């Protein structure tokens, strides 16, 4: 697919991401707006333990993405997920920020430009973690305790 513009209307866009938490694999499907067909377009793995990492392959372009968290801990029992993911060039790709601790169901996610697997896949896992935290904090009230 060399030469394709990822922002062109005919370019297949990521429409589904699936995490398998048994073997830490991730896959994704893309849908082509021009033909309305869906095909597998992302393959890879992730490690949610210790330092959060992603090793992803964009099957549309054969580009690979290796991302690693700056800090060892990124999930907390009583707080929103907090992570900065960098690529092999030490460039910030995605980071989270809690902007208002009184609204524990809100999380700011900042990302590098684009909407490729290096953005969509980590954002999806971060939002799963944020959803789990928001359910607890809105049901039981906010507790500011970062211990795991």
C-alpha positions in Angstrom: 0.0 0.0 0.0 2.9 2.3 -0.5 1.9 5.7 -1.7 -1.6 5.6 -0.1 -2.6 8.6 1.8 -3.9 7.4 5.2 -6.3 10.4 5.3 -7.7 9.8 1.9 -11.4 8.7 1.9 -10.5 5.4 0.2 -7.9 4.4 2.9 -9.2 1.7 5.2 -9.7 3.2 8.7 -9.4 1.2 12.0 -12.9 0.2 13.0 -12.3 -2.5 15.7 -9.5 -3.4 18.2 -9.6 -6.7 20.1 -7.4 -7.4 23.1 -6.8 -11.1 24.1 -5.9 -10.8 27.8 -5.0 -14.6 27.9 -2.0 -14.3 25.6 -1.6 -10.5 25.5 -2.2 -10.3 21.8 -4.0 -7.5 20.0 -5.6 -7.4 16.6 -7.6 -4.8 14.7 -9.9 -4.6 11.7 -10.1 -1.8 9.2 -13.1 -0.8 7.1 -12.7 0.8 3.7 -15.2 3.6 3.2 -15.1 3.2 -0.6 -16.1 -0.5 -0.6 -17.5 -1.0 3.0 -15.3 -4.1 3.3 -13.6 -5.0 6.6 -10.2 -6.7 6.8 -7.6 -7.5 9.5 -5.1 -4.6 9.5 -3.4 -4.7 12.9 -1.5 -7.5 14.6 0.7 -7.4 17.6 1.1 -7.8 21.3 1.0 -5.8 24.5 2.2 -6.2 28.1 -0.1 -4.5 30.6 2.1 -5.5 33.5 5.2 -3.7 34.8 6.0 -1.2 32.1 3.1 -1.0 29.6 4.4 -1.9 26.2 3.0 -2.4 22.7 4.5 -4.1 19.7 2.3 -3.4 16.7 2.3 -4.1 13.0 0.1 -2.1 10.6 -0.7 -4.7 8.0 -1.8 -2.0 5.6 1.7 -0.5 5.4 3.9 -3.1 7.1 5.0 -0.3 9.5 5.9 -1.5 13.0 5.5 0.4 16.2 7.2 -0.3 19.5 5.9 1.7 22.5 6.9 1.6 26.1 5.7 3.4 29.2 8.1 5.8 30.9 7.0 4.7 34.4 6.7 1.1 35.6 3.2 1.6 37.2 0.4 3.0 35.1 -2.8 1.5 36.7 -3.9 2.2 40.2 -6.6 0.8 42.4 -8.0 4.1 43.4 -6.9 6.5 40.7 -7.1 7.0 37.0 -4.6 5.4 34.7 -1.5 7.6 34.3 0.9 6.8 31.5 3.3 8.3 29.0 4.1 6.1 26.1 7.2 6.7 23.9 8.4 5.2 20.7 11.9 3.9 19.9 13.0 7.4 19.1 12.0 8.6 22.6 9.1 10.6 21.1 6.0 11.0 23.2 3.2 9.2 21.4 0.4 9.2 24.0 0.0 10.4 27.5 -2.8 10.8 30.0 -3.7 13.6 32.4 -6.3 14.0 35.1 -7.4 17.6 34.8 -10.0 17.6 37.6 -9.7 15.2 40.5 -13.3 15.9 41.6 -14.5 14.5 38.3 -13.0 11.0 38.4 -15.0 9.9 35.3 -13.0 12.3 33.1 -9.5 11.6 31.7 -7.6 13.7 29.2 -5.7 11.7 26.6 -3.1 13.5 24.5 -1.7 11.9 21.4 0.7 12.6 18.6 -0.9 13.4 15.3 -2.5 10.8 13.2 -4.9 7.9 13.8 -2.8 4.9 13.2 -2.4 1.8 15.4 0.2 3.5 17.6 -2.5 5.9 18.8 -5.7 3.9 18.5 -4.5 0.6 20.2 -3.0 2.2 23.3 -5.9 4.6 23.7 -8.3 1.7 23.6 -6.5 -0.1 26.4 -6.2 3.1 28.5 -9.9 3.8 28.1 -10.7 0.3 29.3 -8.7 1.0 32.4 -10.3 4.4 32.8 -13.8 2.9 32.5 -13.0 0.4 35.2 -11.7 3.2 37.5 -14.7 5.5 36.7 -17.2 2.8 37.6 -15.6 2.3 41.0 -15.1 6.0 41.8 -18.6 7.0 40.8 -20.2 4.1 42.6 -18.3 4.4 45.8 -17.1 8.0 45.8 -13.6 9.2 44.9 -10.8 8.0 47.0 -7.4 9.6 46.5 -5.1 6.6 47.3 -2.5 5.6 44.7 -1.5 2.4 46.4 -2.1 -0.8 44.5 
